[in-house]
């Protein structure tokens, strides 16, 4: 009574091929936008962080993942463990991966 028949349904088979191509194109465009706005900058920050971790040397001040500010006492290149002084005379061994940020480099 209130519903009119849908006459455009017969043309659906011809438009299905072009709409599928358009949908694939839109998905590729969305993926490209996500890659350039989210994934690529995150990978760049990760590489920079890893480079800073490899460059840690004696005398640097760091913040660990737990929020402890420490001064590096001994850091051998290629080793995962570094020795840090968290207070006067208190030295601990920490993993290089737990360092969140290098806050200063003393020269």
N, C-alpha and C positions, 0 to 999 in steps of 0.2 A: 504494500500500500504506500508507505513513505520511502521505500528504498527503490532507487532507479537502477536499471541494469547497467553494468559496467561494459561499455562497448569498446574500451581501449585495451581489453585483455587480448585480443587477437594480434595486436601489434607488439606484444611483449617478446615474442621469439626473435624478432629482428633487432630489438634494442638490447637484448640480453648480452650479446657479444660485445657491444660497445660499452655497456655499463660495467662488465667484468674487467675490461681493459682500463677503464677509468678508475675502478676501485683499486686495481693493482698499482696504477700510477700514484694514486693518493697514498697508499700504504708505503710505497717507496719514498715518496716525498716526506711523509711523517717520520720514517726511519732516518732519513738524511738529516732532518732538523734535529731529532734527538741526538744523533751522533755528533753533530757539530756544536750543539749547545750544551750537552750534558756529558757524554761519554769521553769525547776527546779532551776537554779541559780537565776532567778528573784524572785521566791517564797522564797528562802533563804534570799536574800537581804531584801525583804519586812518584813519577820519575825524579822530580826535583827534590822531594822528601828523601827518597832513597839515596840520591847523590849527597845530600846534606848529612845523612847518617854515615855514609862511607867516609866523609871528609872530617868526621869528629876527631879532634886531636887533644893533646894534653893542654889544659888551661881553659878550655871552652866551658861555658856555663850552659847547662841544659835543663829542660823541664821534662820529667818522666811522665809516663801515662797516668801515674797515680798522683801527679801534681807536686812531686818533690823537686825542689830546685837544688841542683848539685853541680859541683865543679869537677871536671874530669881530671883524674890523677894519672891514669894509665890507659892508653888506647892503642892496641896493636892492630895494624892494618891486616885485614883478612879474618880477624877473629870476631866472633859474635859477642863475646863478653868484654865489658869495659869496667874499669874501677873508677868509682866516683866518691868524692868526699861530700857528705851531706851536712856535716857539722864539723867543728874543730876537732880533729883527731878521729872522727868516725868515718871509716871508709867502707863502702859496700861494693859488691860486684853486681852489675846489672846487665841485662841483655840490651844489645844495641837496638833491637826492634822495639823496646819499650820507651825509647826516647821519643817524645812528642815533638819537641822543638828545641833548636839551638838558639839561645837568647842573646849571647854575646860571645865574641872571640877576643880573648886577651892576647896582645902581641908583645 
